[in-house]
Amino acid sequence: MDHRRRTASGILRLQVLFLLFHTISQIMAEQEVENLSGLSTNPEKDIFVVRENGTTCLMAEFAAKFIVPYDVWASNYVDLITEQADIPLSRGAEMKGRCGHNESELQVFWVDNAYALKMLFVKEGHNTSKGLEASWRLSKVQFVYDSSERTYFKDAVNPGKHTANSHRLSALVTPAGKSYECQAQQTISLTSSDHQKTVAMLLSSVHIQPFDIISDFVFSEEHKCPVDEREQLEETLPLILGLILGLVIVITLTIYHIHHKLTANQVQIPRDRSQYKHMG
């Protein structure tokens, strides 16, 4: 009986040690993060990198701003009016992240943790006519803000921390193994715990890859958003049409020149017989 107890106690200790080691490993992995925003030539864009086991597993470049409505007292101190706080994502933000096979996460904190952004990415497979195809997407956004913070909020009524969440989000959908790139501005709507107000998250200059990064600090092949593709087409279409028009003009002038040269070398035979005596 004592032997069984000692064995059970030893197994329990091993399980506890394994769980503790696993937890510490996860914490250490989360700490392998780098804010490389100083390398960006765009002062509004941030660059975040998450690394695990010495390799890059998540990279994110983007500019973000949050439009947050909040209540203030009117001049009569009886009525409430709505003001708007424009909160940009600061360059000196702190961050942490987590990478997984099918789920990755990026968290960013700034202004002494008065503001916090959490972005959750998932990778999943779908049955198509071509077979099973995998893709990843941004599935959840959470923004925590403190309306008592004085940089962006002025005299908010009932100041304090509020949480704004996305609802059934499916954004930045990208084929597996590729990065998502979009220069155009995109808006993601969030619902705040502050009387269900709508908070707008404005994303631009986006380049993100939360899965399947092959080379350290290097994005995989880009999957461009439809807006960028349309803008690129609108930019290149006039050039293509101009080239086609120029080619048509060159061909027309060449044909005209050849035709003019051939007709100029032809001998004109007079139709009136009386003119033959003048020939020779």
Salt bridges, closest charged atoms under 4 A:
GLU61 OE1 - LYS45 NZ 3.38
ASP71 OD2 - LYS197 NZ 3.09
GLU103 OE2 - ARG98 NH2 3.36
GLU105 OE1 - ARG98 NH2 3.44
GLU124 OE2 - HIS126 NE2 3.96
GLU124 OE2 - ARG137 NE 2.60
ASP155 OD1 - ARG150 NH1 3.41
GLU181 OE1 - LYS224 NZ 2.97
ASP194 OD1 - HIS195 ND1 2.84
ASP212 OD2 - LYS123 NZ 3.24
ASP216 OD2 - ARG51 NH2 2.65
GLU221 OE2 - LYS178 NZ 3.78
